[in-house]
């Protein structure tokens, strides 16, 4: 997953859709967050809902873009 995410982030940077100084590092951080959120969801402890997990991932992505991304 990390390789595909790195590719998507790199293409977005080259297309000037957003700015990230190191797409590979961003992919690693977002992948780690994703995996942790999945673990919480699958644990069955009702720690987080899928919708909350998605909000966390979207927020993390926006933070990684350093304010250079405008969601549509």
PDB file of N, H, CA, C and O in Angstrom:
ATOM      1  N   UNK A   1       0.832  -1.194   0.000  1.00  0.00           N
ATOM      2  CA  UNK A   1       0.000   0.000   0.000  1.00  0.00           C
ATOM      3  C   UNK A   1       0.873   1.253   0.000  1.00  0.00           C
ATOM      4  O   UNK A   1       0.557   2.232  -0.676  1.00  0.00           O
ATOM      5  N   UNK A   2       1.963   1.223   0.754  1.00  0.00           N
ATOM      6  H   UNK A   2       2.220   0.428   1.303  1.00  0.00           H
ATOM      7  CA  UNK A   2       2.804   2.409   0.861  1.00  0.00           C
ATOM      8  C   UNK A   2       3.351   2.845  -0.489  1.00  0.00           C
ATOM      9  O   UNK A   2       3.405   4.040  -0.778  1.00  0.00           O
ATOM     10  N   UNK A   3       3.761   1.880  -1.326  1.00  0.00           N
ATOM     11  H   UNK A   3       3.717   0.909  -1.091  1.00  0.00           H
ATOM     12  CA  UNK A   3       4.302   2.225  -2.642  1.00  0.00           C
ATOM     13  C   UNK A   3       3.279   2.911  -3.525  1.00  0.00           C
ATOM     14  O   UNK A   3       3.593   3.891  -4.200  1.00  0.00           O
ATOM     15  N   UNK A   4       2.062   2.403  -3.524  1.00  0.00           N
ATOM     16  H   UNK A   4       1.807   1.607  -2.975  1.00  0.00           H
ATOM     17  CA  UNK A   4       0.997   3.007  -4.325  1.00  0.00           C
ATOM     18  C   UNK A   4       0.646   4.392  -3.797  1.00  0.00           C
ATOM     19  O   UNK A   4       0.417   5.318  -4.575  1.00  0.00           O
ATOM     20  N   UNK A   5       0.604   4.532  -2.484  1.00  0.00           N
ATOM     21  H   UNK A   5       0.791   3.780  -1.852  1.00  0.00           H
ATOM     22  CA  UNK A   5       0.293   5.830  -1.890  1.00  0.00           C
ATOM     23  C   UNK A   5       1.395   6.835  -2.196  1.00  0.00           C
ATOM     24  O   UNK A   5       1.113   7.994  -2.499  1.00  0.00           O
ATOM     25  N   UNK A   6       2.640   6.402  -2.119  1.00  0.00           N
ATOM     26  H   UNK A   6       2.869   5.460  -1.873  1.00  0.00           H
ATOM     27  CA  UNK A   6       3.759   7.280  -2.468  1.00  0.00           C
ATOM     28  C   UNK A   6       3.623   7.761  -3.907  1.00  0.00           C
ATOM     29  O   UNK A   6       3.848   8.936  -4.194  1.00  0.00           O
ATOM     30  N   UNK A   7       3.260   6.864  -4.805  1.00  0.00           N
ATOM     31  H   UNK A   7       3.077   5.909  -4.572  1.00  0.00           H
ATOM     32  CA  UNK A   7       3.095   7.224  -6.220  1.00  0.00           C
ATOM     33  C   UNK A   7       1.989   8.261  -6.397  1.00  0.00           C
ATOM     34  O   UNK A   7       2.165   9.237  -7.126  1.00  0.00           O
ATOM     35  N   UNK A   8       0.862   8.057  -5.742  1.00  0.00           N
ATOM     36  H   UNK A   8       0.719   7.264  -5.150  1.00  0.00           H
ATOM     37  CA  UNK A   8      -0.258   9.004  -5.854  1.00  0.00           C
ATOM     38  C   UNK A   8       0.133  10.373  -5.290  1.00  0.00           C
ATOM     39  O   UNK A   8      -0.163  11.406  -5.890  1.00  0.00           O
ATOM     40  N   UNK A   9       0.794  10.368  -4.147  1.00  0.00           N
ATOM     41  H   UNK A   9       1.035   9.528  -3.661  1.00  0.00           H
ATOM     42  CA  UNK A   9       1.214  11.634  -3.543  1.00  0.00           C
ATOM     43  C   UNK A   9       2.234  12.361  -4.414  1.00  0.00           C
ATOM     44  O   UNK A   9       2.193  13.586  -4.534  1.00  0.00           O
ATOM     45  N   UNK A  10       3.139  11.611  -5.017  1.00  0.00           N
ATOM     46  H   UNK A  10       3.172  10.616  -4.920  1.00  0.00           H
ATOM     47  CA  UNK A  10       4.146  12.210  -5.893  1.00  0.00           C
ATOM     48  C   UNK A  10       3.505  12.816  -7.136  1.00  0.00           C
ATOM     49  O   UNK A  10       3.857  13.924  -7.540  1.00  0.00           O
ATOM     50  N   UNK A  11       2.570  12.097  -7.739  1.00  0.00           N
ATOM     51  H   UNK A  11       2.284  11.197  -7.410  1.00  0.00           H
ATOM     52  CA  UNK A  11       1.863  12.621  -8.911  1.00  0.00           C
ATOM     53  C   UNK A  11       1.115  13.902  -8.540  1.00  0.00           C
ATOM     54  O   UNK A  11       1.120  14.867  -9.305  1.00  0.00           O
ATOM     55  N   UNK A  12       0.479  13.915  -7.381  1.00  0.00           N
ATOM     56  H   UNK A  12       0.475  13.131  -6.760  1.00  0.00           H
ATOM     57  CA  UNK A  12      -0.234  15.118  -6.930  1.00  0.00           C
ATOM     58  C   UNK A  12       0.697  16.297  -6.731  1.00  0.00           C
ATOM     59  O   UNK A  12       0.330  17.437  -7.019  1.00  0.00           O
ATOM     60  N   UNK A  13       1.901  16.031  -6.239  1.00  0.00           N
ATOM     61  H   UNK A  13       2.198  15.105  -6.006  1.00  0.00           H
ATOM     62  CA  UNK A  13       2.887  17.103  -6.058  1.00  0.00           C
ATOM     63  C   UNK A  13       3.350  17.638  -7.408  1.00  0.00           C
ATOM     64  O   UNK A  13       3.440  18.850  -7.604  1.00  0.00           O
ATOM     65  N   UNK A  14       3.645  16.728  -8.342  1.00  0.00           N
ATOM     66  H   UNK A  14       3.572  15.744  -8.183  1.00  0.00           H
ATOM     67  CA  UNK A  14       4.098  17.150  -9.671  1.00  0.00           C
ATOM     68  C   UNK A  14       2.993  17.893 -10.420  1.00  0.00           C
ATOM     69  O   UNK A  14       3.273  18.788 -11.217  1.00  0.00           O
ATOM     70  N   UNK A  15       1.747  17.523 -10.165  1.00  0.00           N
ATOM     71  H   UNK A  15       1.520  16.796  -9.518  1.00  0.00           H
ATOM     72  CA  UNK A  15       0.619  18.200 -10.795  1.00  0.00           C
ATOM     73  C   UNK A  15       0.220  19.468 -10.070  1.00  0.00           C
ATOM     74  O   UNK A  15      -0.736  20.140 -10.459  1.00  0.00           O
ATOM     75  N   UNK A  16       0.954  19.798  -9.010  1.00  0.00           N
ATOM     76  H   UNK A  16       1.731  19.252  -8.694  1.00  0.00           H
ATOM     77  CA  UNK A  16       0.710  20.999  -8.201  1.00  0.00           C
ATOM     78  C   UNK A  16      -0.675  21.003  -7.560  1.00  0.00           C
ATOM     79  O   UNK A  16      -1.273  22.057  -7.339  1.00  0.00           O
ATOM     80  N   UNK A  17      -1.175  19.793  -7.265  1.00  0.00           N
ATOM     81  H   UNK A  17      -0.690  18.937  -7.444  1.00  0.00           H
ATOM     82  CA  UNK A  17      -2.444  19.680  -6.547  1.00  0.00           C
ATOM     83  C   UNK A  17      -2.252  19.955  -5.063  1.00  0.00           C
ATOM     84  O   UNK A  17      -3.174  20.398  -4.379  1.00  0.00           O
ATOM     85  N   UNK A  18      -1.038  19.686  -4.569  1.00  0.00           N
ATOM     86  H   UNK A  18      -0.289  19.326  -5.125  1.00  0.00           H
ATOM     87  CA  UNK A  18      -0.683  19.939  -3.175  1.00  0.00           C
ATOM     88  C   UNK A  18       0.835  19.958  -3.078  1.00  0.00           C
ATOM     89  O   UNK A  18       1.536  19.603  -4.026  1.00  0.00           O
ATOM     90  N   UNK A  19       1.330  20.377  -1.919  1.00  0.00           N
ATOM     91  H   UNK A  19       0.761  20.665  -1.149  1.00  0.00           H
ATOM     92  CA  UNK A  19       2.776  20.421  -1.696  1.00  0.00           C
ATOM     93  C   UNK A  19       3.135  19.525  -0.528  1.00  0.00           C
ATOM     94  O   UNK A  19       2.556  19.627   0.554  1.00  0.00           O
ATOM     95  N   UNK A  20       4.087  18.654  -0.758  1.00  0.00           N
ATOM     96  H   UNK A  20       4.557  18.571  -1.637  1.00  0.00           H
ATOM     97  CA  UNK A  20       4.635  17.812   0.299  1.00  0.00           C
ATOM     98  C   UNK A  20       6.124  17.683   0.035  1.00  0.00           C
ATOM     99  O   UNK A  20       6.518  17.247  -1.047  1.00  0.00           O
ATOM    100  N   UNK A  21       6.963  18.051   0.996  1.00  0.00           N
ATOM    101  H   UNK A  21       6.643  18.406   1.875  1.00  0.00           H
ATOM    102  CA  UNK A  21       8.398  17.993   0.769  1.00  0.00           C
ATOM    103  C   UNK A  21       8.924  16.569   0.565  1.00  0.00           C
ATOM    104  O   UNK A  21       9.917  16.376  -0.136  1.00  0.00           O
ATOM    105  N   UNK A  22       8.278  15.585   1.163  1.00  0.00           N
ATOM    106  H   UNK A  22       7.472  15.742   1.732  1.00  0.00           H
ATOM    107  CA  UNK A  22       8.751  14.197   1.069  1.00  0.00           C
ATOM    108  C   UNK A  22       7.551  13.251   0.989  1.00  0.00           C
ATOM    109  O   UNK A  22       7.092  12.746   2.013  1.00  0.00           O
ATOM    110  N   UNK A  23       7.040  13.010  -0.230  1.00  0.00           N
ATOM    111  H   UNK A  23       7.413  13.420  -1.062  1.00  0.00           H
ATOM    112  CA  UNK A  23       5.860  12.145  -0.379  1.00  0.00           C
ATOM    113  C   UNK A  23       6.047  10.748   0.212  1.00  0.00           C
ATOM    114  O   UNK A  23       5.088  10.169   0.720  1.00  0.00           O
ATOM    115  N   UNK A  24       7.255  10.198   0.156  1.00  0.00           N
ATOM    116  H   UNK A  24       8.035  10.668  -0.258  1.00  0.00           H
ATOM    117  CA  UNK A  24       7.477   8.857   0.713  1.00  0.00           C
ATOM    118  C   UNK A  24       7.308   8.866   2.234  1.00  0.00           C
ATOM    119  O   UNK A  24       6.731   7.934   2.794  1.00  0.00           O
ATOM    120  N   UNK A  25       7.798   9.893   2.896  1.00  0.00           N
ATOM    121  H   UNK A  25       8.267  10.650   2.441  1.00  0.00           H
ATOM    122  CA  UNK A  25       7.629   9.994   4.346  1.00  0.00           C
ATOM    123  C   UNK A  25       6.169  10.227   4.702  1.00  0.00           C
ATOM    124  O   UNK A  25       5.672   9.682   5.688  1.00  0.00           O
ATOM    125  N   UNK A  26       5.484  11.033   3.904  1.00  0.00           N
ATOM    126  H   UNK A  26       5.888  11.475   3.103  1.00  0.00           H
ATOM    127  CA  UNK A  26       4.063  11.264   4.127  1.00  0.00           C
ATOM    128  C   UNK A  26       3.294   9.951   3.977  1.00  0.00           C
ATOM    129  O   UNK A  26       2.417   9.648   4.787  1.00  0.00           O
ATOM    130  N   UNK A  27       3.618   9.181   2.956  1.00  0.00           N
ATOM    131  H   UNK A  27       4.330   9.427   2.298  1.00  0.00           H
ATOM    132  CA  UNK A  27       2.950   7.892   2.742  1.00  0.00           C
ATOM    133  C   UNK A  27       3.179   6.965   3.935  1.00  0.00           C
ATOM    134  O   UNK A  27       2.262   6.259   4.356  1.00  0.00           O
ATOM    135  N   UNK A  28       4.377   6.963   4.473  1.00  0.00           N
ATOM    136  H   UNK A  28       5.121   7.536   4.131  1.00  0.00           H
ATOM    137  CA  UNK A  28       4.675   6.116   5.628  1.00  0.00           C
ATOM    138  C   UNK A  28       3.832   6.528   6.840  1.00  0.00           C
ATOM    139  O   UNK A  28       3.258   5.679   7.523  1.00  0.00           O
ATOM    140  N   UNK A  29       3.764   7.830   7.098  1.00  0.00           N
ATOM    141  H   UNK A  29       4.231   8.519   6.543  1.00  0.00           H
ATOM    142  CA  UNK A  29       2.973   8.305   8.247  1.00  0.00           C
ATOM    143  C   UNK A  29       1.480   8.027   8.063  1.00  0.00           C
ATOM    144  O   UNK A  29       0.811   7.578   8.993  1.00  0.00           O
ATOM    145  N   UNK A  30       0.959   8.294   6.860  1.00  0.00           N
ATOM    146  H   UNK A  30       1.503   8.659   6.104  1.00  0.00           H
ATOM    147  CA  UNK A  30      -0.462   8.037   6.616  1.00  0.00           C
ATOM    148  C   UNK A  30      -0.774   6.541   6.662  1.00  0.00           C
ATOM    149  O   UNK A  30      -1.835   6.145   7.143  1.00  0.00           O
ATOM    150  N   UNK A  31       0.133   5.718   6.169  1.00  0.00           N
ATOM    151  H   UNK A  31       0.995   6.039   5.778  1.00  0.00           H
ATOM    152  CA  UNK A  31      -0.067   4.265   6.228  1.00  0.00           C
ATOM    153  C   UNK A  31      -0.078   3.776   7.671  1.00  0.00           C
ATOM    154  O   UNK A  31      -0.892   2.929   8.037  1.00  0.00           O
ATOM    155  N   UNK A  32       0.821   4.306   8.486  1.00  0.00           N
ATOM    156  H   UNK A  32       1.482   4.995   8.188  1.00  0.00           H
ATOM    157  CA  UNK A  32       0.867   3.915   9.899  1.00  0.00           C
ATOM    158  C   UNK A  32      -0.416   4.324  10.613  1.00  0.00           C
ATOM    159  O   UNK A  32      -0.965   3.554  11.402  1.00  0.00           O
ATOM    160  N   UNK A  33      -0.894   5.537  10.336  1.00  0.00           N
ATOM    161  H   UNK A  33      -0.448   6.162   9.696  1.00  0.00           H
ATOM    162  CA  UNK A  33      -2.145   5.986  10.936  1.00  0.00           C
ATOM    163  C   UNK A  33      -3.299   5.095  10.479  1.00  0.00           C
ATOM    164  O   UNK A  33      -4.129   4.680  11.288  1.00  0.00           O
ATOM    165  N   UNK A  34      -3.345   4.808   9.195  1.00  0.00           N
ATOM    166  H   UNK A  34      -2.671   5.145   8.538  1.00  0.00           H
ATOM    167  CA  UNK A  34      -4.389   3.936   8.640  1.00  0.00           C
ATOM    168  C   UNK A  34      -4.391   2.584   9.355  1.00  0.00           C
ATOM    169  O   UNK A  34      -5.438   2.109   9.795  1.00  0.00           O
ATOM    170  N   UNK A  35      -3.219   1.973   9.468  1.00  0.00           N
ATOM    171  H   UNK A  35      -2.369   2.359   9.111  1.00  0.00           H
ATOM    172  CA  UNK A  35      -3.126   0.653  10.099  1.00  0.00           C
ATOM    173  C   UNK A  35      -3.576   0.699  11.554  1.00  0.00           C
ATOM    174  O   UNK A  35      -4.262  -0.210  12.022  1.00  0.00           O
ATOM    175  N   UNK A  36      -3.196   1.746  12.263  1.00  0.00           N
ATOM    176  H   UNK A  36      -2.639   2.485  11.882  1.00  0.00           H
ATOM    177  CA  UNK A  36      -3.612   1.882  13.655  1.00  0.00           C
ATOM    178  C   UNK A  36      -5.116   2.058  13.792  1.00  0.00           C
ATOM    179  O   UNK A  36      -5.736   1.491  14.691  1.00  0.00           O
ATOM    180  N   UNK A  37      -5.695   2.841  12.901  1.00  0.00           N
ATOM    181  H   UNK A  37      -5.192   3.302  12.170  1.00  0.00           H
ATOM    182  CA  UNK A  37      -7.143   3.048  12.949  1.00  0.00           C
ATOM    183  C   UNK A  37      -7.892   1.764  12.611  1.00  0.00           C
ATOM    184  O   UNK A  37      -8.913   1.457  13.226  1.00  0.00           O
ATOM    185  N   UNK A  38      -7.386   1.015  11.633  1.00  0.00           N
ATOM    186  H   UNK A  38      -6.556   1.264  11.133  1.00  0.00           H
ATOM    187  CA  UNK A  38      -8.003  -0.270  11.292  1.00  0.00           C
ATOM    188  C   UNK A  38      -7.956  -1.209  12.493  1.00  0.00           C
ATOM    189  O   UNK A  38      -8.935  -1.896  12.786  1.00  0.00           O
ATOM    190  N   UNK A  39      -6.825  -1.240  13.184  1.00  0.00           N
ATOM    191  H   UNK A  39      -6.030  -0.682  12.946  1.00  0.00           H
ATOM    192  CA  UNK A  39      -6.704  -2.095  14.362  1.00  0.00           C
ATOM    193  C   UNK A  39      -7.737  -1.716  15.424  1.00  0.00           C
ATOM    194  O   UNK A  39      -8.335  -2.588  16.054  1.00  0.00           O
ATOM    195  N   UNK A  40      -7.941  -0.427  15.616  1.00  0.00           N
ATOM    196  H   UNK A  40      -7.455   0.282  15.104  1.00  0.00           H
ATOM    197  CA  UNK A  40      -8.948   0.014  16.589  1.00  0.00           C
ATOM    198  C   UNK A  40     -10.347  -0.418  16.167  1.00  0.00           C
ATOM    199  O   UNK A  40     -11.134  -0.882  16.993  1.00  0.00           O
ATOM    200  N   UNK A  41     -10.654  -0.265  14.889  1.00  0.00           N
ATOM    201  H   UNK A  41     -10.016   0.112  14.219  1.00  0.00           H
ATOM    202  CA  UNK A  41     -11.984  -0.647  14.394  1.00  0.00           C
ATOM    203  C   UNK A  41     -12.194  -2.147  14.551  1.00  0.00           C
ATOM    204  O   UNK A  41     -13.251  -2.589  15.001  1.00  0.00           O
ATOM    205  N   UNK A  42     -11.184  -2.928  14.177  1.00  0.00           N
ATOM    206  H   UNK A  42     -10.326  -2.569  13.811  1.00  0.00           H
ATOM    207  CA  UNK A  42     -11.322  -4.386  14.211  1.00  0.00           C
ATOM    208  C   UNK A  42     -11.238  -4.970  15.615  1.00  0.00           C
ATOM    209  O   UNK A  42     -11.596  -6.129  15.825  1.00  0.00           O
ATOM    210  N   UNK A  43     -10.773  -4.188  16.567  1.00  0.00           N
ATOM    211  H   UNK A  43     -10.482  -3.246  16.396  1.00  0.00           H
ATOM    212  CA  UNK A  43     -10.625  -4.702  17.934  1.00  0.00           C
ATOM    213  C   UNK A  43     -11.968  -5.015  18.572  1.00  0.00           C
ATOM    214  O   UNK A  43     -12.046  -5.817  19.503  1.00  0.00           O
ATOM    215  N   UNK A  44     -13.017  -4.388  18.076  1.00  0.00           N
ATOM    216  H   UNK A  44     -12.953  -3.737  17.320  1.00  0.00           H
ATOM    217  CA  UNK A  44     -14.338  -4.621  18.631  1.00  0.00           C
ATOM    218  C   UNK A  44     -14.583  -3.890  19.937  1.00  0.00           C
ATOM    219  O   UNK A  44     -15.566  -4.155  20.628  1.00  0.00           O
ATOM    220  N   UNK A  45     -13.701  -2.979  20.273  1.00  0.00           N
ATOM    221  H   UNK A  45     -12.902  -2.764  19.712  1.00  0.00           H
ATOM    222  CA  UNK A  45     -13.845  -2.239  21.532  1.00  0.00           C
ATOM    223  C   UNK A  45     -14.664  -0.961  21.374  1.00  0.00           C
ATOM    224  O   UNK A  45     -14.790  -0.181  22.318  1.00  0.00           O
ATOM    225  N   UNK A  46     -15.210  -0.751  20.204  1.00  0.00           N
ATOM    226  H   UNK A  46     -15.108  -1.384  19.437  1.00  0.00           H
ATOM    227  CA  UNK A  46     -15.966   0.475  19.906  1.00  0.00           C
ATOM    228  C   UNK A  46     -15.141   1.724  20.195  1.00  0.00           C
ATOM    229  O   UNK A  46     -15.676   2.751  20.613  1.00  0.00           O
ATOM    230  N   UNK A  47     -13.844   1.626  19.969  1.00  0.00           N
ATOM    231  H   UNK A  47     -13.410   0.792  19.629  1.00  0.00           H
ATOM    232  CA  UNK A  47     -12.966   2.756  20.224  1.00  0.00           C
ATOM    233  C   UNK A  47     -13.160   3.874  19.203  1.00  0.00           C
ATOM    234  O   UNK A  47     -13.000   5.052  19.525  1.00  0.00           O
ATOM    235  N   UNK A  48     -13.506   3.499  17.968  1.00  0.00           N
ATOM    236  H   UNK A  48     -13.636   2.542  17.707  1.00  0.00           H
ATOM    237  CA  UNK A  48     -13.649   4.484  16.906  1.00  0.00           C
ATOM    238  C   UNK A  48     -14.537   3.894  15.805  1.00  0.00           C
ATOM    239  O   UNK A  48     -14.482   2.697  15.520  1.00  0.00           O
ATOM    240  N   UNK A  49     -15.339   4.738  15.206  1.00  0.00           N
ATOM    241  H   UNK A  49     -15.383   5.710  15.437  1.00  0.00           H
ATOM    242  CA  UNK A  49     -16.189   4.279  14.100  1.00  0.00           C
ATOM    243  C   UNK A  49     -15.430   4.453  12.786  1.00  0.00           C
ATOM    244  O   UNK A  49     -14.469   5.219  12.719  1.00  0.00           O
ATOM    245  N   UNK A  50     -15.858   3.747  11.752  1.00  0.00           N
ATOM    246  H   UNK A  50     -16.639   3.125  11.807  1.00  0.00           H
ATOM    247  CA  UNK A  50     -15.227   3.946  10.448  1.00  0.00           C
ATOM    248  C   UNK A  50     -15.299   5.400   9.970  1.00  0.00           C
ATOM    249  O   UNK A  50     -14.354   5.900   9.360  1.00  0.00           O
ATOM    250  N   UNK A  51     -16.399   6.065  10.243  1.00  0.00           N
ATOM    251  H   UNK A  51     -17.166   5.659  10.739  1.00  0.00           H
ATOM    252  CA  UNK A  51     -16.529   7.471   9.832  1.00  0.00           C
ATOM    253  C   UNK A  51     -15.529   8.353  10.576  1.00  0.00           C
ATOM    254  O   UNK A  51     -14.942   9.261   9.987  1.00  0.00           O
ATOM    255  N   UNK A  52     -15.336   8.090  11.856  1.00  0.00           N
ATOM    256  H   UNK A  52     -15.813   7.353  12.334  1.00  0.00           H
ATOM    257  CA  UNK A  52     -14.348   8.856  12.631  1.00  0.00           C
ATOM    258  C   UNK A  52     -12.935   8.581  12.104  1.00  0.00           C
ATOM    259  O   UNK A  52     -12.114   9.493  12.002  1.00  0.00           O
ATOM    260  N   UNK A  53     -12.667   7.335  11.776  1.00  0.00           N
ATOM    261  H   UNK A  53     -13.333   6.594  11.858  1.00  0.00           H
ATOM    262  CA  UNK A  53     -11.357   6.974  11.245  1.00  0.00           C
ATOM    263  C   UNK A  53     -11.097   7.717   9.937  1.00  0.00           C
ATOM    264  O   UNK A  53      -9.999   8.228   9.720  1.00  0.00           O
ATOM    265  N   UNK A  54     -12.095   7.778   9.075  1.00  0.00           N
ATOM    266  H   UNK A  54     -12.987   7.363   9.251  1.00  0.00           H
ATOM    267  CA  UNK A  54     -11.940   8.506   7.814  1.00  0.00           C
ATOM    268  C   UNK A  54     -11.666   9.978   8.059  1.00  0.00           C
ATOM    269  O   UNK A  54     -10.826  10.573   7.383  1.00  0.00           O
ATOM    270  N   UNK A  55     -12.366  10.574   9.020  1.00  0.00           N
ATOM    271  H   UNK A  55     -13.048  10.091   9.568  1.00  0.00           H
ATOM    272  CA  UNK A  55     -12.127  11.986   9.347  1.00  0.00           C
ATOM    273  C   UNK A  55     -10.690  12.198   9.816  1.00  0.00           C
ATOM    274  O   UNK A  55     -10.049  13.177   9.435  1.00  0.00           O
ATOM    275  N   UNK A  56     -10.186  11.288  10.636  1.00  0.00           N
ATOM    276  H   UNK A  56     -10.706  10.492  10.946  1.00  0.00           H
ATOM    277  CA  UNK A  56      -8.801  11.397  11.109  1.00  0.00           C
ATOM    278  C   UNK A  56      -7.818  11.319   9.936  1.00  0.00           C
ATOM    279  O   UNK A  56      -6.867  12.099   9.870  1.00  0.00           O
ATOM    280  N   UNK A  57      -8.044  10.388   9.020  1.00  0.00           N
ATOM    281  H   UNK A  57      -8.816   9.755   9.073  1.00  0.00           H
ATOM    282  CA  UNK A  57      -7.156  10.255   7.867  1.00  0.00           C
ATOM    283  C   UNK A  57      -7.203  11.489   6.967  1.00  0.00           C
ATOM    284  O   UNK A  57      -6.171  11.964   6.493  1.00  0.00           O
ATOM    285  N   UNK A  58      -8.397  11.993   6.740  1.00  0.00           N
ATOM    286  H   UNK A  58      -9.235  11.606   7.125  1.00  0.00           H
ATOM    287  CA  UNK A  58      -8.527  13.194   5.904  1.00  0.00           C
ATOM    288  C   UNK A  58      -7.833  14.385   6.558  1.00  0.00           C
ATOM    289  O   UNK A  58      -7.160  15.166   5.886  1.00  0.00           O
ATOM    290  N   UNK A  59      -7.999  14.518   7.869  1.00  0.00           N
ATOM    291  H   UNK A  59      -8.546  13.883   8.415  1.00  0.00           H
ATOM    292  CA  UNK A  59      -7.356  15.619   8.590  1.00  0.00           C
ATOM    293  C   UNK A  59      -5.833  15.488   8.530  1.00  0.00           C
ATOM    294  O   UNK A  59      -5.131  16.476   8.317  1.00  0.00           O
ATOM    295  N   UNK A  60      -5.331  14.286   8.716  1.00  0.00           N
ATOM    296  H   UNK A  60      -5.901  13.482   8.889  1.00  0.00           H
ATOM    297  CA  UNK A  60      -3.888  14.057   8.646  1.00  0.00           C
ATOM    298  C   UNK A  60      -3.347  14.404   7.261  1.00  0.00           C
ATOM    299  O   UNK A  60      -2.275  14.995   7.136  1.00  0.00           O
ATOM    300  N   UNK A  61      -4.097  14.032   6.221  1.00  0.00           N
ATOM    301  H   UNK A  61      -4.968  13.552   6.323  1.00  0.00           H
ATOM    302  CA  UNK A  61      -3.678  14.370   4.861  1.00  0.00           C
ATOM    303  C   UNK A  61      -3.597  15.882   4.681  1.00  0.00           C
ATOM    304  O   UNK A  61      -2.631  16.391   4.113  1.00  0.00           O
ATOM    305  N   UNK A  62      -4.598  16.593   5.160  1.00  0.00           N
ATOM    306  H   UNK A  62      -5.383  16.180   5.623  1.00  0.00           H
ATOM    307  CA  UNK A  62      -4.585  18.055   5.039  1.00  0.00           C
ATOM    308  C   UNK A  62      -3.404  18.659   5.786  1.00  0.00           C
ATOM    309  O   UNK A  62      -2.776  19.595   5.293  1.00  0.00           O
ATOM    310  N   UNK A  63      -3.096  18.137   6.962  1.00  0.00           N
ATOM    311  H   UNK A  63      -3.607  17.376   7.362  1.00  0.00           H
ATOM    312  CA  UNK A  63      -1.938  18.627   7.706  1.00  0.00           C
ATOM    313  C   UNK A  63      -0.644  18.356   6.940  1.00  0.00           C
ATOM    314  O   UNK A  63       0.259  19.192   6.913  1.00  0.00           O
ATOM    315  N   UNK A  64      -0.566  17.196   6.328  1.00  0.00           N
ATOM    316  H   UNK A  64      -1.299  16.517   6.350  1.00  0.00           H
ATOM    317  CA  UNK A  64       0.631  16.843   5.556  1.00  0.00           C
ATOM    318  C   UNK A  64       0.807  17.744   4.338  1.00  0.00           C
ATOM    319  O   UNK A  64       1.931  17.949   3.880  1.00  0.00           O
ATOM    320  N   UNK A  65      -0.278  18.278   3.812  1.00  0.00           N
ATOM    321  H   UNK A  65      -1.192  18.112   4.183  1.00  0.00           H
ATOM    322  CA  UNK A  65      -0.211  19.147   2.634  1.00  0.00           C
ATOM    323  C   UNK A  65       0.195  20.567   2.994  1.00  0.00           C
ATOM    324  O   UNK A  65       0.321  21.415   2.110  1.00  0.00           O
ATOM    325  N   UNK A  66       0.397  20.832   4.250  1.00  0.00           N
ATOM    326  H   UNK A  66       0.294  20.144   4.968  1.00  0.00           H
ATOM    327  CA  UNK A  66       0.867  22.140   4.708  1.00  0.00           C
ATOM    328  C   UNK A  66      -0.010  23.285   4.205  1.00  0.00           C
ATOM    329  O   UNK A  66       0.485  24.344   3.821  1.00  0.00           O
ATOM    330  N   UNK A  67      -1.325  23.048   4.214  1.00  0.00           N
ATOM    331  H   UNK A  67      -1.727  22.187   4.526  1.00  0.00           H
ATOM    332  CA  UNK A  67      -2.250  24.100   3.819  1.00  0.00           C
ATOM    333  C   UNK A  67      -2.298  24.382   2.333  1.00  0.00           C
ATOM    334  O   UNK A  67      -2.868  25.390   1.915  1.00  0.00           O
ATOM    335  N   UNK A  68      -1.702  23.502   1.515  1.00  0.00           N
ATOM    336  H   UNK A  68      -1.238  22.684   1.855  1.00  0.00           H
ATOM    337  CA  UNK A  68      -1.653  23.756   0.077  1.00  0.00           C
ATOM    338  C   UNK A  68      -2.727  23.008  -0.700  1.00  0.00           C
ATOM    339  O   UNK A  68      -2.722  23.022  -1.931  1.00  0.00           O
ATOM    340  N   UNK A  69      -3.638  22.361  -0.004  1.00  0.00           N
ATOM    341  H   UNK A  69      -3.642  22.350   0.996  1.00  0.00           H
ATOM    342  CA  UNK A  69      -4.662  21.556  -0.673  1.00  0.00           C
ATOM    343  C   UNK A  69      -6.027  22.099  -0.313  1.00  0.00           C
ATOM    344  O   UNK A  69      -6.334  22.306   0.861  1.00  0.00           O
ATOM    345  N   UNK A  70      -6.842  22.328  -1.323  1.00  0.00           N
ATOM    346  H   UNK A  70      -6.592  22.160  -2.277  1.00  0.00           H
ATOM    347  CA  UNK A  70      -8.208  22.786  -1.128  1.00  0.00           C
ATOM    348  C   UNK A  70      -9.145  21.653  -1.513  1.00  0.00           C
ATOM    349  O   UNK A  70      -9.274  21.349  -2.699  1.00  0.00           O
ATOM    350  N   UNK A  71      -9.812  21.008  -0.535  1.00  0.00           N
ATOM    351  H   UNK A  71      -9.707  21.254   0.429  1.00  0.00           H
ATOM    352  CA  UNK A  71     -10.741  19.926  -0.889  1.00  0.00           C
ATOM    353  C   UNK A  71     -11.872  20.434  -1.760  1.00  0.00           C
ATOM    354  O   UNK A  71     -12.329  21.570  -1.628  1.00  0.00           O
ATOM    355  N   UNK A  72     -12.306  19.565  -2.649  1.00  0.00           N
ATOM    356  H   UNK A  72     -11.934  18.643  -2.756  1.00  0.00           H
ATOM    357  CA  UNK A  72     -13.401  19.956  -3.564  1.00  0.00           C
ATOM    358  C   UNK A  72     -14.719  19.498  -3.027  1.00  0.00           C
ATOM    359  O   UNK A  72     -15.754  19.730  -3.651  1.00  0.00           O
TER     360      UNK A  72
END
